[in-house]
């Protein structure tokens, strides 16, 4: 009797697709829901340090005066809590896998802290000492 139940399994496996997926078929990006590693857009980062505070393994370090952001790849567990907590949404989970390594690496990214500048209308001149605004003299007004 066990031969017939095994025959059913053999027949099913001969005429159906395999359940497993070959890694060669997936390519370097892997599956859609794969969490590869954290990447940062430095131009959008304000170096607030919220990502470092939310990281459960303390893999991220932010130095605001030097405008440096660093991550220890071996300590990162790809939980994406830093990505979720970033106020400027400059952190992303990249699907590409990191290359295997024997040495611990720290990825250091340097950027610039942008000064806070109040937006000024193009057609107005601002006198900060008086707090007044007056229209600029243009060729049409003169």
C-alpha positions in Angstrom: 0.0 0.0 0.0 2.8 2.4 0.7 4.0 1.9 -2.8 0.9 3.5 -4.2 1.1 6.5 -1.9 4.7 7.0 -3.0 3.7 6.5 -6.6 1.3 9.4 -6.3 4.0 11.7 -5.0 6.4 10.7 -7.7 3.8 11.3 -10.4 3.0 14.7 -8.9 6.6 15.7 -8.8 7.2 14.7 -12.4 4.5 16.9 -13.9 4.6 20.0 -11.6 7.0 22.9 -11.2 9.6 22.6 -8.3 8.6 24.3 -5.1 12.0 25.8 -4.5 13.4 28.8 -6.4 17.0 28.8 -7.6 19.1 31.7 -6.4 20.5 32.1 -9.9 17.0 32.8 -11.2 16.6 35.6 -8.6 19.6 37.7 -9.7 21.5 40.0 -7.4 18.5 41.8 -6.0 16.8 38.7 -4.5 13.1 38.5 -3.7 10.9 41.6 -3.5 10.5 41.5 0.3 14.2 41.0 0.9 15.8 43.4 3.3 19.3 43.9 2.1 21.0 46.9 3.8 20.5 50.5 4.9 21.4 53.2 2.5 21.3 57.0 3.0 20.7 60.0 0.8 23.2 62.4 2.4 21.8 65.5 0.6 18.5 65.1 2.3 19.9 64.2 5.8 19.8 66.8 8.6 21.9 64.7 10.9 19.3 64.8 13.7 20.4 61.4 15.2 16.9 60.0 15.6 17.9 56.9 13.5 20.8 56.3 15.9 18.5 56.5 18.9 15.9 54.1 17.4 18.5 51.5 16.3 18.1 48.5 18.7 21.7 47.3 18.2 23.3 50.8 18.2 24.8 50.1 14.8 24.3 53.7 13.6 26.3 56.7 14.9 25.6 60.3 13.9 28.0 63.2 14.6 26.1 66.4 13.9 29.0 68.9 14.2 31.2 67.0 11.7 28.1 66.1 9.6 29.0 62.4 9.7 26.7 59.3 9.5 28.2 55.9 10.0 26.8 52.3 10.3 28.5 49.1 11.4 27.2 46.5 9.0 27.8 43.5 11.2 25.8 45.0 14.1 22.9 46.0 11.9 20.0 43.4 12.0 18.1 45.0 9.0 15.0 45.7 11.2 14.3 49.0 9.3 13.4 50.9 12.5 15.8 53.6 11.5 14.1 53.9 8.1 10.7 54.2 9.7 11.8 56.8 12.2 13.7 59.1 9.8 11.8 62.5 9.7 13.3 63.4 6.3 12.9 59.9 4.8 16.5 59.9 3.6 17.2 56.3 4.8 16.1 53.4 2.6 16.4 49.6 2.7 18.2 48.5 -0.4 17.4 45.0 -1.7 20.9 44.3 -2.9 22.8 42.0 -0.5 26.1 43.2 1.0 29.2 41.3 0.0 30.4 38.8 2.5 33.5 39.8 4.5 35.6 38.6 7.3 36.5 42.0 8.7 34.1 44.3 10.5 33.4 47.3 8.3 32.1 50.7 9.3 30.6 52.7 6.4 31.2 56.4 7.0 29.3 59.0 5.0 30.1 62.7 5.2 27.7 65.5 4.2 27.0 69.1 4.9 24.7 70.7 7.4 22.5 73.2 5.5 21.9 76.5 7.4 18.3 77.4 8.1 17.4 80.2 5.9 14.0 81.9 5.9 12.4 81.9 2.4 12.3 85.4 0.9 10.0 86.4 -1.9 11.8 87.2 -5.1 10.1 90.6 -5.6 10.6 91.9 -2.0 13.7 93.2 -0.2 14.0 92.4 3.5 15.5 94.7 6.0 16.2 92.5 9.0 17.2 95.4 11.3 13.8 97.1 10.9 11.7 94.0 10.2 10.2 95.8 7.2 9.7 94.7 3.7 9.5 97.0 0.7 9.3 96.2 -3.0 12.4 96.1 -5.1 13.0 98.8 -7.7 12.8 97.2 -11.1 13.0 98.6 -14.6 9.2 98.6 -14.9 8.7 100.5 -11.6 11.5 103.0 -12.1 
